[in-house]
Amino acid sequence: MLDVPLHNLVPAYIREFEPYIPSKPDTELMKLYGCDRLYRLNNNENPLGPPAAAQDIVRRFRPPRAAIYPSGDSYYLRMKLGEKYNLNPDQFLFGNGANEVIAFVIKAFCQEGDNIITADKTFAVYEWVAVFSGFEARLVPLKDFGFDDEGMLERIDGRTKILFVCNPNNPTGTYWNESKLRRFLDIIAGRQIVVVDEAYCEFVENPDFPDGMKLLNEYPNLVIFRTFSKMYGLAGLRIGYLAGHQEVVDIIRRTCVVYSVNTVAQDAALAAVEDDSHVRATRNLVRLEKSYLKTALEPLNLEVQSGEGCFMMIKLPMSDTLAYRKFMSQGVMIRSMTGFRCPNWIRVSIGKHEAMKAFVAALEHILLPG
Ligand SMILES: Cc1ncc(COP(=O)(O)O)c(C=O)c1O
């Protein structure tokens, strides 16, 4: 044991923080719940996998390359994205998933006494990183399932450094259109950093959805997050990035540990960005299966919250944690939403038709007697 009591070494905000416990590997879960097949509908993964060219990269990886460090700043990917979005390659910063770049931004701008603002029911990592780094996270309740712009503006004070907007929002699927986002940025007028997390932007087809990349040169305090985990099916390789004004990115780069993005992830992502047909195929699947799911759910008379993105929320007449166990025993893994502050709700990722049918069958089994 240590000579000093552990609590003397640990800051209060760490002592009070409850760690996130990831779920066990699929094979362990299948043993635990006694099922021989598991449909993973809990993490918004792409049911079509990565684009074919990215799969090829993974297949053809030469093992000796594993001994060599990757590019420390995802050089070729930044070149490629610079071309694609007509931005300077230095305006991009890559991380081990978009999760990692959240920490880069918070570390770059917050110091003791500062706060960040986001929503109460959104992707929780903005809040978690702020809180376990010792900063206040001000959580503004959603309004009609969407981010409340006025509510967020009201909570700003002299110590607010960053506002996080998830667009479209995970888990509710709502989004701010371009005029709403512009109005918000105009009011903030560069006084704080505004992060717009576009992890699911490639799933949105509505023409009023704002492309954050196109707003970067107009709003120097805007930072965009993107990931290769969702549309591009590379969640297991862990690669995501942020984009911003060059001056802002130069600041954030100081908090970024190089080499956290591995070689296979960089090469696979480089191949993936080219593949528009994969985006189309995934959008088609999501559109079709969402519509199947909505129709199949109608007779059950449940409240459903379905917007953009590859997921849907459903309110159950029972505890969501109990429902999770019941779904698991039927080989369907969903996301219970108490952790998102939505008790009794579950979130289901859109999968292939077979998985959606299994989900509906499991739900009927859970809810309907006999
Ligand atoms: C809104 C949002 N942002 C960021 C992430 C993190 O993505 P990554 O896998 O790139 O860390 C997720 C993952 O679920 C997400 O839903």
The ligand as an SDF file (V2000), in Angstrom:
LIG
                    3D

 16 16  0  0  0  0  0  0  0  0999 V2000
  -21.9550   12.3220  -30.7310 C   0  0  0  0  0  0  0  0  0  0  0  0
  -20.7200   11.5120  -30.6370 C   0  0  0  0  0  0  0  0  0  0  0  0
  -19.5370   12.1370  -30.6410 N   0  0  0  0  0  0  0  0  0  0  0  0
  -18.3930   11.4630  -30.5650 C   0  0  0  0  0  0  0  0  0  0  0  0
  -18.3860   10.0890  -30.4490 C   0  0  0  0  0  0  0  0  0  0  0  0
  -17.0800    9.3980  -30.2920 C   0  0  0  0  0  0  0  0  0  0  0  0
  -16.7070    8.7650  -31.4450 O   0  0  0  0  0  0  0  0  0  0  0  0
  -15.3200    8.0110  -31.5800 P   0  0  0  0  0  0  0  0  0  0  0  0
  -15.6690    6.5690  -31.7870 O   0  0  0  0  0  0  0  0  0  0  0  0
  -14.6920    8.6270  -32.7910 O   0  0  0  0  0  0  0  0  0  0  0  0
  -14.5300    8.2390  -30.3390 O   0  0  0  0  0  0  0  0  0  0  0  0
  -19.5900    9.3840  -30.4420 C   0  0  0  0  0  0  0  0  0  0  0  0
  -19.6060    7.9290  -30.3100 C   0  0  0  0  0  0  0  0  0  0  0  0
  -20.5910    7.3030  -30.0550 O   0  0  0  0  0  0  0  0  0  0  0  0
  -20.7960   10.1150  -30.5440 C   0  0  0  0  0  0  0  0  0  0  0  0
  -21.9870    9.5200  -30.5070 O   0  0  0  0  0  0  0  0  0  0  0  0
  1  2  1  0
  2  3  1  0
  2 15  2  0
  3  4  2  0
  4  5  1  0
  5  6  1  0
  5 12  2  0
  6  7  1  0
  7  8  1  0
  8  9  2  0
  8 10  1  0
  8 11  1  0
 12 13  1  0
 12 15  1  0
 13 14  2  0
 15 16  1  0
M  END
$$$$
